[in-house]
Amino acid sequence: MPAPDFAEEIRELNLNFLILAQRMAHDNVAAAAVKLGVAEEDLRWLQTLSPAKLVRLAQGAMLVPQFRFDGALLKQLAGDVGRDEAAAQLHALILAQAKPRKSPIVGDDDGEKT
């Protein structure tokens, strides 16, 4: 039996993420950048996209959103090391602000948007 490719689920997740990111950016770009781990410049670009372009971006076979943290840190934040929930959430917020993801949209070697 062939393994499922989850293509429809990936498209749906991508579209939901892009719509949420756009809404958050329209509300407050700086706060959205911290919460999503996306560069403010990328969020400003995302604000300009039409619904049709969001759908087109979502159609890829790869996930648009990415984990900001590595596996070890995710396990720590999930409480696998016995930390209470409030401390884990606070720690996650502090780390999130200090470690933004690299932009997959803006900033290739010659400064062109991809």
Backbone as ProteinMPNN parsed JSONL, in Angstrom:
{"seq_chain_A": "MPAPDFAEEIRELNLNFLILAQRMAHDNVAAAAVKLGVAEEDLRWLQTLSPAKLVRLAQGAMLVPQFRFDGALLKQLAGDVGRDEAAAQLHALILAQAKPRKSPIVGDDDGEKT", "coords_chain_A": {"N_chain_A": [[0.843, -1.183, 0.0], [0.671, 2.157, -0.962], [2.332, 4.935, 0.58], [0.669, 7.721, 2.061], [0.704, 11.017, 0.591], [-0.06, 13.363, 1.7], [-0.712, 15.741, 0.407], [-3.008, 17.406, 0.046], [-3.571, 18.141, 2.688], [-1.232, 19.527, 3.305], [-1.401, 21.711, 1.527], [-3.711, 22.932, 2.55], [-2.89, 23.566, 5.183], [-0.756, 25.314, 4.573], [-2.173, 27.417, 3.298], [-3.877, 28.269, 5.376], [-1.922, 29.13, 7.234], [-0.677, 31.223, 5.766], [-2.827, 33.016, 5.413], [-3.427, 33.623, 8.105], [-0.946, 34.761, 8.869], [-0.916, 37.002, 7.195], [-3.168, 38.404, 8.14], [-2.366, 38.879, 10.802], [-0.127, 40.474, 10.297], [-1.306, 42.709, 9.11], [-2.578, 43.714, 11.335], [-0.501, 44.176, 13.289], [2.659, 44.525, 12.516], [5.185, 44.225, 13.802], [4.598, 42.711, 16.13], [3.556, 40.427, 14.904], [5.827, 39.509, 13.582], [7.44, 38.664, 15.712], [5.825, 36.688, 16.921], [5.416, 34.859, 14.827], [7.937, 34.357, 13.89], [8.943, 35.416, 11.564], [10.502, 37.582, 9.257], [10.057, 41.134, 9.455], [10.088, 42.54, 7.03], [9.373, 40.562, 5.197], [6.776, 40.072, 6.069], [5.572, 42.523, 5.512], [5.653, 42.408, 2.739], [3.992, 40.2, 2.373], [1.59, 41.294, 3.191], [0.762, 42.685, 0.961], [-0.19, 40.896, -0.879], [-2.665, 39.428, -2.988], [-5.717, 37.505, -2.444], [-5.721, 35.445, -4.388], [-2.999, 35.162, -4.977], [-2.068, 34.287, -2.517], [-3.272, 31.778, -2.427], [-1.949, 30.6, -4.591], [0.696, 30.561, -3.598], [0.336, 28.743, -1.544], [0.057, 26.315, -2.791], [2.248, 24.632, -3.117], [4.218, 21.599, -2.657], [5.591, 21.452, -0.351], [5.817, 22.354, 3.121], [4.979, 25.663, 4.118], [5.134, 27.045, 6.671], [7.62, 26.784, 9.282], [9.344, 24.915, 11.843], [10.635, 26.77, 14.484], [12.396, 26.059, 16.428], [14.872, 23.606, 17.41], [14.737, 19.98, 17.733], [15.536, 19.137, 20.347], [15.139, 21.429, 21.903], [12.396, 21.789, 21.523], [11.411, 19.55, 22.892], [12.204, 20.225, 25.462], [10.681, 22.552, 25.876], [8.172, 21.453, 25.767], [7.952, 20.314, 28.174], [9.162, 17.952, 28.873], [11.287, 17.744, 30.545], [10.507, 18.236, 33.093], [9.759, 20.881, 33.724], [7.638, 23.552, 34.811], [4.554, 24.635, 33.264], [4.157, 27.454, 32.92], [6.748, 28.52, 33.176], [7.946, 27.28, 31.005], [6.514, 28.417, 28.869], [7.229, 31.127, 29.142], [9.979, 30.938, 28.755], [9.988, 30.049, 26.104], [8.942, 32.309, 24.779], [10.961, 34.207, 25.253], [13.139, 33.004, 23.932], [12.083, 32.928, 21.355], [11.996, 35.599, 20.581], [14.675, 36.141, 20.441], [15.686, 34.555, 18.437], [15.025, 34.727, 15.407], [13.685, 33.175, 12.442], [15.526, 32.501, 9.424], [14.949, 34.329, 6.458], [13.027, 32.914, 3.912], [12.059, 34.211, 1.775], [12.997, 36.83, 1.261], [16.167, 38.322, 0.577], [18.159, 36.925, -0.929], [21.402, 36.169, -2.346], [21.979, 38.289, -4.18], [20.262, 40.261, -3.429], [17.759, 40.209, -4.564], [14.225, 39.643, -4.553], [12.747, 36.507, -4.014]], "CA_chain_A": [[0.0, 0.0, 0.0], [1.522, 3.351, -1.031], [2.232, 5.891, 1.688], [-0.018, 8.954, 1.66], [1.625, 12.145, 0.424], [-0.614, 14.461, 2.494], [-0.663, 16.957, -0.408], [-4.145, 18.286, 0.336], [-3.385, 18.668, 4.043], [-0.147, 20.514, 3.239], [-1.951, 22.916, 0.886], [-4.635, 23.551, 3.498], [-2.088, 24.157, 6.255], [-0.059, 26.465, 4.002], [-3.109, 28.518, 3.085], [-4.276, 28.778, 6.693], [-0.789, 29.867, 7.791], [-0.486, 32.47, 5.021], [-3.94, 33.916, 5.744], [-3.204, 34.085, 9.473], [0.213, 35.657, 8.872], [-1.316, 38.256, 6.566], [-4.059, 39.104, 9.08], [-1.555, 39.353, 11.924], [0.724, 41.558, 9.803], [-2.157, 43.894, 8.953], [-2.885, 44.214, 12.672], [0.707, 44.69, 13.941], [3.772, 43.832, 11.86], [6.239, 43.872, 14.763], [4.117, 41.603, 16.958], [3.458, 39.249, 14.035], [7.188, 39.032, 13.323], [7.897, 37.938, 16.901], [5.008, 35.493, 17.144], [5.544, 33.909, 13.726], [9.335, 34.11, 13.553], [9.101, 35.818, 10.168], [11.048, 38.933, 9.175], [9.06, 42.186, 9.213], [10.084, 42.846, 5.603], [8.583, 39.514, 4.544], [5.373, 40.277, 6.435], [5.076, 43.675, 4.737], [5.421, 41.898, 1.392], [2.826, 39.329, 2.461], [0.409, 42.152, 3.307], [0.38, 43.207, -0.354], [-0.64, 39.828, -1.772], [-4.096, 39.182, -3.168], [-6.103, 36.132, -2.077], [-5.304, 34.506, -5.436], [-1.566, 34.906, -4.826], [-1.909, 33.452, -1.323], [-3.629, 30.414, -2.836], [-0.863, 30.111, -5.434], [1.821, 30.25, -2.706], [-0.012, 27.588, -0.708], [-0.089, 25.108, -3.604], [3.458, 23.812, -3.173], [4.202, 20.302, -1.981], [6.358, 21.587, 0.89], [5.203, 23.245, 4.105], [5.458, 27.039, 4.208], [5.625, 27.308, 8.031], [8.724, 25.937, 9.735], [9.64, 24.957, 13.27], [11.675, 27.727, 14.815], [13.312, 25.456, 17.387], [15.296, 22.246, 17.103], [14.019, 18.939, 18.47], [15.878, 19.129, 21.776], [14.477, 22.56, 22.545], [10.959, 21.512, 21.522], [11.157, 18.617, 23.989], [12.341, 20.995, 26.697], [9.536, 23.451, 25.996], [6.98, 20.633, 25.983], [7.927, 19.92, 29.571], [9.717, 16.615, 29.075], [12.353, 17.774, 31.548], [9.911, 18.535, 34.385], [9.542, 22.301, 33.986], [6.212, 23.861, 34.828], [4.061, 25.197, 32.004], [4.383, 28.899, 32.845], [8.172, 28.75, 32.918], [8.213, 26.844, 29.637], [5.976, 29.425, 27.955], [8.074, 32.312, 29.253], [11.245, 30.604, 28.109], [9.732, 30.01, 24.664], [8.809, 33.681, 24.293], [12.283, 34.835, 25.268], [13.922, 32.418, 22.848], [11.482, 33.297, 20.078], [12.406, 36.957, 20.246], [16.113, 36.179, 20.22], [16.104, 33.663, 17.36], [14.113, 34.696, 14.263], [14.057, 32.303, 11.329], [16.058, 33.165, 8.249], [13.908, 34.57, 5.484], [13.074, 32.174, 2.661], [11.456, 35.044, 0.74], [13.797, 38.012, 0.989], [17.553, 38.311, 0.976], [19.115, 36.023, -1.552], [22.739, 36.754, -2.417], [22.07, 39.554, -4.888], [19.265, 41.197, -2.936], [16.497, 40.079, -5.278], [13.182, 38.852, -3.908], [12.504, 35.248, -4.717]], "C_chain_A": [[0.888, 1.247, 0.0], [1.278, 4.286, 0.161], [1.509, 7.149, 1.21], [0.98, 10.097, 1.525], [1.148, 13.4, 1.165], [-0.658, 15.788, 1.73], [-1.798, 17.922, -0.074], [-4.005, 18.913, 1.717], [-2.295, 19.735, 4.075], [-0.652, 21.804, 2.612], [-2.869, 23.671, 1.844], [-3.883, 24.241, 4.639], [-1.347, 25.397, 5.76], [-0.991, 27.658, 3.853], [-3.561, 29.113, 4.41], [-3.164, 29.604, 7.326], [-0.622, 31.211, 7.092], [-1.587, 33.478, 5.32], [-3.766, 34.478, 7.144], [-2.046, 35.076, 9.529], [-0.145, 37.008, 8.268], [-2.211, 39.067, 7.495], [-3.277, 39.679, 10.252], [-0.679, 40.53, 11.502], [-0.08, 42.833, 9.603], [-2.456, 44.529, 10.303], [-1.666, 44.859, 13.323], [1.903, 43.904, 13.412], [4.821, 43.37, 12.864], [5.821, 42.686, 15.629], [4.017, 40.317, 16.138], [4.837, 38.656, 13.771], [7.704, 38.204, 14.493], [7.133, 36.63, 17.05], [5.211, 34.429, 16.07], [6.991, 33.545, 13.412], [9.638, 34.419, 12.104], [9.598, 37.259, 10.158], [9.945, 39.947, 8.855], [8.958, 42.527, 7.732], [9.247, 41.822, 4.83], [7.098, 39.68, 4.84], [4.784, 41.47, 5.693], [4.788, 43.261, 3.292], [4.16, 41.042, 1.362], [1.53, 40.135, 2.545], [-0.11, 42.582, 1.939], [-0.239, 42.157, -1.269], [-2.157, 39.696, -1.804], [-4.428, 37.773, -2.683], [-5.661, 35.094, -3.115], [-3.818, 34.167, -5.318], [-1.286, 34.078, -3.575], [-2.207, 31.994, -1.662], [-2.503, 29.82, -3.676], [0.357, 29.726, -4.582], [1.575, 28.975, -1.909], [0.023, 26.271, -1.473], [1.131, 24.207, -3.646], [3.324, 22.519, -2.388], [4.95, 20.327, -0.654], [5.642, 22.557, 1.822], [5.821, 24.632, 4.046], [5.935, 27.342, 5.631], [6.722, 26.315, 8.409], [8.823, 25.997, 11.246], [10.778, 25.939, 13.486], [12.758, 27.079, 15.663], [13.713, 24.063, 16.938], [14.576, 21.255, 18.021], [14.287, 18.936, 19.957], [15.169, 20.256, 22.512], [12.965, 22.36, 22.578], [10.593, 20.564, 22.657], [11.235, 19.329, 25.33], [11.105, 21.858, 26.925], [8.236, 22.689, 26.233], [6.897, 20.118, 27.412], [8.481, 18.547, 29.846], [10.819, 16.582, 30.129], [11.833, 18.267, 32.892], [9.719, 20.005, 34.701], [8.048, 22.584, 34.006], [5.829, 24.641, 33.572], [4.347, 26.685, 31.868], [5.841, 29.212, 32.534], [8.529, 28.36, 31.492], [7.708, 27.871, 28.633], [6.822, 30.69, 27.967], [9.399, 32.08, 28.541], [11.083, 30.6, 26.587], [9.622, 31.412, 24.089], [10.153, 34.383, 24.228], [13.135, 34.309, 24.119], [13.39, 32.823, 21.482], [11.923, 34.685, 19.648], [13.882, 37.019, 19.891], [16.553, 35.39, 18.991], [15.092, 33.648, 16.217], [14.622, 33.741, 13.19], [14.668, 33.127, 10.223], [14.958, 33.248, 7.209], [14.062, 33.693, 4.253], [12.591, 33.02, 1.491], [12.392, 36.161, 0.311], [15.243, 37.726, 1.335], [18.405, 37.235, 0.345], [20.403, 36.797, -1.812], [22.815, 38.077, -3.158], [20.937, 40.501, -4.54], [17.924, 41.123, -3.63], [15.506, 39.291, -4.448], [12.951, 37.607, -4.734], [11.052, 34.882, -4.648]], "O_chain_A": [[1.76, 1.385, 0.858], [0.162, 4.4, 0.667], [1.714, 7.592, 0.08], [1.976, 10.149, 2.245], [1.879, 14.387, 1.245], [-0.643, 16.852, 2.35], [-1.57, 19.123, 0.073], [-4.293, 20.097, 1.891], [-2.418, 20.731, 4.788], [-0.359, 22.887, 3.118], [-2.811, 24.897, 1.937], [-4.208, 25.368, 5.011], [-1.314, 26.417, 6.448], [-0.645, 28.777, 4.234], [-3.622, 30.334, 4.551], [-3.428, 30.663, 7.895], [-0.443, 32.233, 7.754], [-1.312, 34.669, 5.467], [-3.937, 35.678, 7.355], [-2.157, 36.121, 10.17], [0.277, 38.047, 8.777], [-2.037, 40.279, 7.625], [-3.493, 40.823, 10.651], [-0.508, 41.48, 12.266], [0.409, 43.924, 9.894], [-2.574, 45.75, 10.402], [-1.766, 45.965, 13.855], [2.132, 42.761, 13.808], [5.297, 42.237, 12.781], [6.606, 41.761, 15.838], [4.357, 39.24, 16.628], [4.995, 37.436, 13.742], [8.331, 37.164, 14.294], [7.733, 35.58, 17.28], [5.182, 33.234, 16.364], [7.249, 32.542, 12.747], [10.482, 33.773, 11.484], [9.156, 38.071, 10.972], [9.025, 39.662, 8.089], [7.863, 42.775, 7.228], [8.503, 42.182, 3.918], [6.258, 39.456, 3.969], [3.622, 41.435, 5.287], [3.807, 43.704, 2.695], [3.354, 41.145, 0.436], [0.496, 39.71, 2.031], [-1.308, 42.819, 1.782], [-0.762, 42.498, -2.33], [-2.835, 39.834, -0.786], [-3.534, 36.941, -2.527], [-5.27, 33.985, -2.752], [-3.421, 33.022, -5.534], [-0.37, 33.256, -3.569], [-1.487, 31.09, -1.24], [-2.143, 28.658, -3.491], [0.977, 28.688, -4.817], [2.506, 28.218, -1.635], [0.02, 25.207, -0.854], [1.044, 23.099, -4.176], [2.427, 22.37, -1.559], [4.946, 19.342, 0.084], [4.948, 23.468, 1.371], [7.04, 24.77, 3.937], [7.044, 27.851, 5.796], [6.756, 25.18, 7.934], [8.441, 26.99, 11.865], [11.766, 25.932, 12.752], [13.914, 27.501, 15.624], [12.992, 23.412, 16.182], [13.893, 21.652, 18.965], [13.365, 18.753, 20.752], [14.658, 20.06, 23.615], [12.318, 22.723, 23.56], [9.57, 20.754, 23.315], [10.432, 19.07, 26.227], [10.552, 21.893, 28.024], [7.303, 23.223, 26.832], [5.882, 19.549, 27.812], [8.298, 18.018, 30.942], [11.236, 15.506, 30.557], [12.62, 18.675, 33.746], [9.528, 20.347, 35.868], [7.279, 21.932, 33.3], [6.681, 25.23, 32.908], [4.745, 27.133, 30.793], [6.128, 30.081, 31.712], [9.327, 29.036, 30.843], [8.391, 28.167, 27.653], [7.101, 31.26, 26.913], [9.875, 32.945, 27.806], [11.951, 31.096, 25.868], [10.158, 31.677, 23.013], [10.449, 35.077, 23.255], [13.779, 35.086, 23.413], [14.167, 33.039, 20.553], [12.195, 34.914, 18.47], [14.29, 37.877, 19.108], [17.691, 35.542, 18.545], [14.366, 32.667, 16.059], [15.826, 33.526, 13.047], [14.371, 34.314, 10.087], [14.131, 32.344, 7.093], [15.11, 33.716, 3.608], [12.697, 32.6, 0.338], [12.559, 36.407, -0.884], [15.526, 36.98, 2.273], [19.287, 36.68, 1.001], [20.466, 37.99, -1.514], [23.638, 38.921, -2.806], [20.676, 41.45, -5.28], [17.028, 41.905, -3.313], [15.889, 38.374, -3.721], [12.955, 37.635, -5.964], [10.649, 33.849, -5.184]]}, "name": "protein", "num_of_chains": 1, "seq": "MPAPDFAEEIRELNLNFLILAQRMAHDNVAAAAVKLGVAEEDLRWLQTLSPAKLVRLAQGAMLVPQFRFDGALLKQLAGDVGRDEAAAQLHALILAQAKPRKSPIVGDDDGEKT"}
